Amino acid sequence: MIKLKDFEVWFVTGSQHLYGKETLKQVDADSKKIAEYLDKSANIPCRVVFKPVVTTPDKITSICVKANNAKNCVGLITWMHTFSPAKMWIAGLSILKKPFVHLHTQFNRDIPWKSIDMDFMNLNQSAHGGREFGFICSRMRKNRKVVVGHWQDPEVVEKLDIWMRAACAWNDWQGMKVARFGDNMREVAVTEGDKVEAQKKFGYSVNGYGVGDLVAVINKVDSKQINSMVNQYKRDYKVKLTAAQLEAVRTSAQIEVGMRTFLEKGGFKAFTTTFEDLHGLVQLPGLPVQRLMADGYGFGAEGDWKTAALVRAMKVMATGLNGGTSFMEDYTYHLDPKGMKVLGAHMLEVCPSIASGKSSLEVHPLGIGGKADPPRLVFNVPQGSGVNVSVMDMGNRFRMLINPCKVVKPDADLPKLPVARVVWQPEPNLKVAAGAWILGGGAHHTGFSMALTAEHIEDFAEMADIEYLMIDKNTTISNFKKDIRTNEVYYMLANGLK
C-alpha cells in the first residue's frame, strides 16, 4: 500500500539579518502560516513541514544536509519572503540531492494601496527576492519547478500537489528493486538498456532471477492459500467458469500467491516476465500480474524493466487520484479518416485500476508461448483524459516521451477479443502523434494513466534530469524534428555546463 502522507516536504524560507529581529520574527510567523495552510489542505498529498527561516550560508547548508539524510523528506519548497542574497545558497544547493520547487509568492495577496509604507516594502520583497534566488539556481544549472501566484490560490496548490507527487515517486525510485523473472524477449531492441547507467541515474537496481527460483516458491503454496485467493477472485470479479476453467484459475491463484511471496520477501516494487521464458510454469501469469499492478507494483512485459520502473513511479504519483494507471501497449490502429484511433491492450497484463465497472474473470487460449490457457481480467475503460509515457535508452542518455490522449468508447463491442482493452485518440491526432513517437524512438510499451497529466510526468523528468519530448496538441512533425536535433547537441554539451 502506497501512503503519500508518510512523506514530508520541508518548507524553507530565505531571508537575511539586515532587516532586524522584529522583521525576521514576522517572516518566521508568516512562513509558518503558509506551511500550516498547505499541510492542512485536502489537496496536498503529503506532509508540509515548516522549518525555521534560514539567514546565513551555514544555516542553509545545514538544512540541505538534514534534508538529504531525512528518509521521509522527498523535497523542499523554497520561498524568499524578503531579499535573500543568493551567494548564501551556493554551498547548500551544491550538495542538495533532494528536488525542490521555488514557490514565488508573497504573504499578502493584494497591495494595501492606502497604507503601504517602507516597513511593508522591506518585509514583503518576494518580487525581487525570488529573482535573486532564481538567478543562482539558473547559474548553478539546478533543475526545479517554479510556481507563481498567491499561496492560497487553488491553481498554486494544484501545481504544488503535482510537484509533490512527482517528488514522492522520485524518492520511491531511490533504492527501489526491480525483479526480472527470466530475461528479455529475444531479439527485441527497445526493452534492452544499460542497467548500470540506470542505477546511477535513477537510483533503482534491476536484477534477474531464474524462473525456477520463482517456481520453487510457487510450489510451496498450499491448498488453503489457493482456496482463499480463489474466494477473493469470486468476490472481486464477475466469474462464470466451467470446471476445467476453474482449475486453471486455481493454478493462477497458486502463481499469484507465490509471486506475492517472492516480491514481498525480496522487497521488490516492480517486476517483469516474458512469455519466452516460462520453464516450470503451467501458464503465463496474466491475472496475477493484473492484480499485483492494482496493488501498486510496477510491471513490464517481455523483460521491459524500464517500463516496469516507470509504471511503479506513475502508480506512486497517482495515489489517491481518480482514474487508474497501467502497463500498456499500442496494439492496433483504426485508420478511418473520420476518426483515427488506437486500440491499446496486451496479451494479458493490463491493470484493472483503469477498468470501467466490475471486471470479468475469464479463461481463454493465448495463442503464444505454448502454455496452458491463462485466466485474465477482461474489461473496457471509461472515457476521459489520459497520458501515455515511455522511457528509452538512447545510448548517450535516457529519453522520455509524453503523449496526452482522449479515451473514447470503442465503435462496437469486441466479443472475440477477450482481453482488457482501451481505445484512445492521441494528441494532436494519430498521424502526427504516431509519426513523432516513431521519430523520437518511442517504445511500443508505455505507462498509461487516466489519473495523471503531462505536467506530473514533466515534473518527474525534471527531477530525473533526463530528456523529455512532449507530443501534444501543439506538436508538428517539422518542429518535433528540430527539437530532436537541438536536444542531440544540448545533451552532448550539457555535462560540460554542470
C-alpha positions in Angstrom: 0.0 0.0 0.0 1.4 3.4 -1.0 0.8 6.1 1.6 2.0 9.6 0.5 1.2 11.1 3.9 4.2 9.1 5.2 6.4 11.6 3.2 7.4 15.1 4.0 8.1 18.2 2.1 10.1 20.8 4.0 9.0 24.5 3.8 12.2 26.5 3.8 12.2 30.4 3.7 15.1 32.5 2.9 15.9 35.9 4.4 18.9 37.8 6.0 19.8 39.6 9.2 19.8 43.0 7.6 16.1 43.7 8.5 16.4 43.2 12.2 14.9 40.8 14.8 11.3 42.1 14.5 11.1 41.7 10.8 12.7 38.2 10.9 10.2 37.3 13.6 7.4 38.3 11.3 9.0 36.4 8.4 9.1 33.3 10.6 5.5 33.7 11.6 4.3 34.2 8.0 6.2 31.3 6.7 4.7 29.1 9.4 1.2 30.1 8.5 1.8 29.2 4.8 3.3 25.8 5.7 0.4 25.0 8.0 -2.1 26.1 5.4 -0.5 23.8 2.8 -0.1 20.9 5.3 -3.8 21.0 6.2 -5.0 21.3 2.6 -7.1 18.4 1.4 -5.4 18.9 -2.0 -1.8 18.4 -0.8 -0.7 14.7 -0.9 2.0 14.6 1.8 3.0 16.4 4.9 4.3 20.0 4.6 6.8 20.6 7.5 7.8 24.2 8.5 11.5 24.8 9.0 12.8 28.0 10.7 13.9 30.8 8.4 17.4 30.5 7.1 19.5 33.6 7.1 23.2 32.5 6.7 25.2 30.2 4.5 25.8 27.8 7.4 22.0 27.6 8.2 21.2 27.0 4.5 23.9 24.3 4.2 22.7 22.6 7.4 19.1 22.4 6.3 20.2 20.9 3.0 22.4 18.3 4.7 19.5 17.4 7.0 17.1 17.1 4.1 19.5 14.8 2.3 19.7 12.5 5.3 16.0 12.6 6.2 14.4 9.4 4.9 10.9 10.7 4.7 11.8 14.1 3.2 11.1 13.9 -0.5 12.0 17.6 -1.3 11.9 21.2 -0.4 9.6 24.2 -1.0 11.8 27.2 -1.1 10.3 30.7 -0.7 12.1 34.1 -0.4 9.9 36.3 1.8 12.5 39.0 1.7 15.6 39.5 -0.3 18.0 36.6 0.4 21.5 37.2 -1.1 21.9 34.2 -3.2 25.6 33.6 -2.7 24.5 32.3 0.7 22.7 29.4 -1.2 25.6 28.2 -3.2 27.1 25.7 -0.8 23.7 24.3 0.2 22.4 23.9 -3.3 25.7 22.3 -4.4 25.1 19.4 -2.0 21.3 19.2 -2.1 20.2 15.9 -3.5 16.5 16.2 -2.9 14.3 18.0 -5.6 13.0 21.4 -4.8 10.2 23.7 -6.0 10.6 27.5 -6.0 7.3 29.0 -4.7 7.3 32.6 -6.0 4.6 34.0 -3.8 4.1 36.7 -1.1 2.3 36.6 2.2 -0.2 39.3 1.3 -2.3 38.7 -1.9 -3.0 42.4 -2.6 -1.1 45.6 -2.3 -2.5 47.7 0.6 -2.8 50.8 -1.6 -3.7 53.3 1.1 -1.4 52.1 3.9 1.7 50.8 2.1 4.9 52.2 3.5 8.6 51.4 3.6 8.2 49.0 6.5 5.7 47.0 4.4 8.1 47.2 1.4 11.1 45.9 3.5 9.1 43.0 4.8 7.5 41.9 1.5 10.2 41.6 -1.0 9.4 38.3 -2.7 9.1 40.0 -6.1 12.8 40.7 -6.3 14.0 38.2 -3.6 12.7 35.4 -5.8 14.5 36.7 -8.8 17.8 36.7 -6.9 17.2 33.1 -5.8 16.2 32.2 -9.4 19.4 33.6 -10.8 21.6 31.4 -8.6 19.6 28.3 -9.4 19.9 29.0 -13.1 23.6 29.9 -12.7 24.2 26.6 -11.0 22.1 24.7 -13.6 19.7 23.4 -11.0 16.5 21.8 -12.3 13.5 22.9 -10.4 9.8 23.8 -10.8 8.8 27.5 -10.4 5.2 28.1 -9.2 4.0 31.7 -9.3 0.9 33.1 -7.5 -0.6 33.6 -4.1 -0.2 30.6 -1.8 -4.0 30.3 -1.3 -4.7 30.3 -5.0 -6.2 26.9 -5.9 -4.1 26.7 -9.0 -0.9 27.3 -7.0 -2.0 24.5 -4.6 -2.7 22.2 -7.6 0.7 22.8 -9.1 2.4 22.1 -5.7 0.3 18.9 -5.5 1.5 17.8 -8.9 5.1 18.5 -8.0 4.9 16.7 -4.6 3.5 13.6 -6.3 6.4 13.6 -8.7 8.8 14.1 -5.7 7.3 11.1 -3.9 7.8 9.0 -7.0 11.3 10.1 -7.4 12.0 9.3 -3.7 10.4 5.9 -4.2 12.9 5.1 -7.0 15.9 5.7 -4.7 17.0 2.2 -3.7 14.0 0.5 -5.4 14.5 -3.1 -6.5 13.1 -4.4 -9.8 13.0 -8.2 -10.3 13.2 -9.7 -13.8 11.8 -13.2 -14.0 13.6 -14.6 -17.0 15.4 -12.4 -19.5 14.4 -10.1 -22.3 12.2 -11.1 -25.2 14.8 -12.4 -27.7 16.0 -10.0 -30.4 13.9 -7.1 -29.1 15.9 -3.8 -29.1 13.9 -1.2 -27.1 13.4 -3.2 -24.0 17.2 -3.6 -23.6 19.3 -1.0 -21.9 22.1 -0.2 -19.6 21.0 -1.3 -16.1 24.2 0.1 -14.5 23.7 3.5 -16.0 20.0 3.4 -14.9 21.0 2.7 -11.4 23.5 5.6 -11.4 20.9 7.9 -13.0 17.7 6.8 -11.4 18.6 5.1 -8.1 16.8 1.8 -8.7 18.5 -1.6 -9.3 17.5 -4.3 -11.8 18.4 -7.9 -11.2 17.4 -11.1 -13.0 16.1 -14.3 -11.3 15.6 -17.6 -13.0 12.0 -18.7 -13.4 13.0 -21.7 -11.4 13.6 -19.5 -8.4 10.0 -18.3 -8.7 8.6 -21.8 -9.3 10.3 -23.1 -6.2 8.3 -20.6 -4.1 5.1 -21.2 -6.1 5.4 -25.0 -5.4 5.3 -24.3 -1.6 1.9 -22.7 -1.8 -0.7 -24.9 0.0 -4.4 -25.5 -0.9 -5.6 -23.3 1.9 -3.8 -20.3 0.4 -5.2 -21.2 -3.0 -8.7 -21.5 -1.8 -8.5 -18.1 0.0 -7.2 -16.5 -3.2 -9.9 -18.1 -5.4 -12.6 -16.9 -3.0 -11.1 -13.4 -3.3 -11.5 -13.6 -7.0 -15.1 -14.6 -6.7 -15.8 -11.5 -4.5 -13.9 -9.1 -6.7 -14.9 -10.1 -10.3 -17.7 -11.5 -12.4 -17.0 -15.2 -12.5 -18.7 -17.8 -14.6 -16.4 -20.7 -15.4 -16.5 -24.4 -16.3 -14.9 -27.0 -14.0 -11.8 -27.1 -16.3 -11.5 -23.3 -16.3 -11.9 -23.1 -12.6 -8.9 -25.5 -12.3 -6.9 -23.0 -14.5 -8.0 -20.3 -12.1 -6.7 -22.3 -9.1 -3.4 -22.6 -10.9 -3.3 -18.9 -11.4 -4.1 -18.3 -7.7 -1.2 -20.5 -6.8 1.1 -18.5 -9.1 -0.2 -15.2 -7.6 0.5 -16.3 -4.0 3.9 -17.4 -5.0 4.7 -14.2 -6.8 3.5 -12.1 -4.0 5.6 -14.1 -1.5 8.7 -13.7 -3.7 8.3 -10.0 -4.3 7.4 -9.2 -0.6 10.3 -11.2 0.8 12.7 -9.6 -1.6 11.4 -6.1 -1.1 10.7 -5.6 -4.8 8.4 -2.8 -6.0 8.4 -3.7 -9.7 9.0 -6.8 -11.8 9.0 -8.2 -15.4 8.0 -11.5 -17.0 8.4 -12.8 -20.6 6.3 -15.4 -22.4 9.6 -16.9 -23.9 10.9 -17.9 -20.5 8.2 -19.9 -18.6 10.2 -23.0 -17.6 8.3 -24.7 -14.8 5.2 -22.5 -15.0 2.0 -24.1 -16.3 0.7 -20.8 -17.7 1.9 -17.3 -18.5 1.0 -15.1 -15.4 -1.9 -12.9 -16.5 -4.3 -12.5 -13.7 -1.6 -12.4 -11.0 0.2 -9.6 -12.9 -3.0 -7.6 -13.2 -3.8 -7.9 -9.5 -0.2 -7.1 -8.4 -0.3 -3.9 -10.6 -3.7 -3.0 -9.0 -1.9 -3.1 -5.6 0.8 -0.7 -6.7 3.5 -2.9 -8.3 5.2 -1.7 -11.5 5.3 -4.2 -14.3 6.8 -4.6 -17.7 6.2 -7.5 -20.2 8.9 -9.2 -22.1 11.6 -8.2 -19.7 11.0 -4.5 -20.1 12.5 -3.2 -16.8 12.4 0.4 -17.8 8.6 0.4 -18.2 8.2 -1.7 -15.0 10.0 1.1 -13.1 8.1 3.8 -14.9 4.7 2.2 -14.1 5.7 2.0 -10.4 6.6 5.7 -10.4 3.3 6.6 -12.1 1.5 4.4 -9.5 3.1 6.4 -6.7 2.2 9.7 -8.4 -1.4 8.7 -8.9 -2.0 7.5 -5.3 -5.4 8.7 -4.2 -6.4 10.3 -7.5 -9.4 9.4 -9.6 -8.6 7.1 -12.5 -6.0 4.4 -12.8 -2.6 3.5 -14.1 -1.4 0.5 -16.1 1.3 -1.1 -18.2 0.1 -0.6 -21.8 0.9 -1.2 -25.5 -0.3 0.3 -28.7 -1.7 -2.8 -30.3 -3.6 -1.9 -33.5 -5.0 1.2 -35.3 -8.4 2.3 -36.6 -7.4 4.4 -39.6 -10.8 5.7 -40.6 -10.2 9.3 -41.8 -13.3 10.3 -40.0 -11.8 9.4 -36.6 -8.5 7.6 -36.3 -7.9 5.8 -33.0 -5.5 3.4 -31.2 -6.6 0.2 -29.6 -4.4 -0.3 -26.6 -4.1 -3.7 -24.9 -1.7 -6.5 -24.2 -1.8 -10.3 -24.2 -3.0 -10.3 -20.6 -1.4 -7.7 -18.4 -3.5 -4.6 -18.2 -4.2 -3.2 -14.7 -7.9 -3.3 -13.6 -7.4 0.1 -11.9 -8.4 1.6 -15.3 -11.5 -0.7 -15.7 -15.0 0.6 -16.3 -17.1 -1.3 -13.7 -16.6 -4.8 -12.4 -14.1 -6.9 -14.5 -14.9 -10.3 -15.9 -12.6 -13.2 -14.9 -12.2 -15.4 -18.0 -10.1 -18.2 -19.3 -9.1 -18.4 -23.0 -6.3 -19.7 -25.2 -3.4 -17.3 -25.6 -2.1 -18.4 -28.9 1.5 -17.7 -28.0 4.1 -19.1 -25.6 3.0 -22.8 -25.8 1.5 -23.0 -22.3 -2.0 -23.7 -20.8 -4.9 -21.3 -21.3 -4.3 -18.5 -18.8 -7.0 -16.6 -16.8 -7.2 -12.9 -17.2 -9.5 -9.9 -16.4 -11.5 -8.6 -19.4 -12.8 -5.1 -19.4 -13.3 -1.8 -21.2 -12.1 1.6 -19.9 -14.2 4.6 -19.3 -14.0 7.8 -21.4 -11.8 10.6 -20.2 -8.3 12.1 -20.5 -5.2 10.0 -20.4 -1.5 10.1 -21.0 1.0 7.6 -22.4 4.6 7.7 -21.3 7.7 5.8 -22.4 11.4 5.7 -21.4 14.1 4.6 -23.8 17.9 4.2 -23.5 19.3 6.3 -26.4 22.9 5.2 -25.8 24.3 8.5 -24.5 21.2 9.4 -22.4 17.7 8.3 -21.4 14.8 9.9 -23.2 11.2 10.1 -22.1 8.3 10.6 -24.5 4.9 12.0 -23.2 1.7 12.0 -25.2 -1.7 13.1 -23.8 -4.7 11.4 -25.3 -8.5 11.3 -25.1 -10.0 7.9 -24.2 -13.1 7.1 -26.2 -15.7 4.3 -26.5 -15.0 1.5 -28.9 -17.1 1.9 -32.1 -18.6 -1.5 -31.4 -18.4 -4.4 -28.9 -15.4 -6.7 -29.1 -16.9 -10.1 -28.4 -14.0 -12.1 -29.8 -11.2 -10.1 -28.1 -11.1 -11.5 -24.6 -8.5 -9.1 -23.1 -8.6 -5.8 -21.3 -8.6 -3.0 -23.8 -8.7 0.7 -24.1 -9.4 3.0 -27.2 -7.9 6.5 -27.4 -7.2 9.4 -29.8 -3.7 10.7 -29.2 -2.9 14.5 -29.3 -2.9 16.2 -31.7 -4.1 13.3 -34.0 -2.9 9.8 -34.8 -0.9 10.7 -37.8 1.2 13.3 -36.1 1.4 11.5 -32.7 2.5 8.2 -34.2 4.9 9.9 -36.6 6.5 11.9 -33.8 6.6 8.9 -31.5 8.5 6.9 -34.1 10.9 9.7 -34.9 11.6 10.0 -31.2 12.4 6.3 -30.9 9.5 5.7 -28.6 8.9 2.2 -27.3 5.9 0.1 -28.0 5.4 -0.4 -24.3 4.1 2.6 -22.2 2.9 3.6 -18.8 -0.7 4.7 -19.3 -2.7 6.7 -16.8 -6.1 8.4 -16.5 -5.1 9.8 -13.1 -2.1 11.8 -14.2 -1.5 14.6 -16.6 1.5 15.5 -18.7 2.6 18.0 -16.0 3.1 15.2 -13.5 5.4 13.4 -15.9 7.2 16.6 -16.9 8.0 17.4 -13.3 9.2 13.9 -12.7 11.5 14.1 -15.8 13.0 17.3 -14.5 13.8 15.6 -11.2 15.4 12.7 -13.0 17.3 15.2 -15.1 16.5 13.4 -18.4 15.4 14.4 -21.8 11.7 14.6 -22.3 9.8 15.2 -25.5 6.2 16.3 -25.4 3.8 15.3 -28.2 0.7 17.3 -27.6 -1.9 19.4 -29.3 0.7 21.9 -30.5 3.1 19.4 -32.0 4.1 19.5 -35.6 6.4 17.0 -37.3 8.7 19.7 -38.6 9.2 21.3 -35.1 9.5 17.9 -33.4 12.4 17.0 -35.7 14.0 20.3 -34.8 13.6 19.5 -31.1 15.3 16.2 -31.6 18.2 17.7 -33.4 18.6 20.5 -30.9 18.5 18.1 -28.0 21.2 15.9 -29.5 23.6 18.9 -29.4 22.4 20.0 -25.9 22.9 16.6 -24.3 26.4 16.3 -25.8 27.3 19.6 -24.2 25.2 19.5 -21.0 27.6 17.7 -18.8 30.2 20.3 -19.5 27.9 23.0 -18.3 27.3 21.5 -14.9 
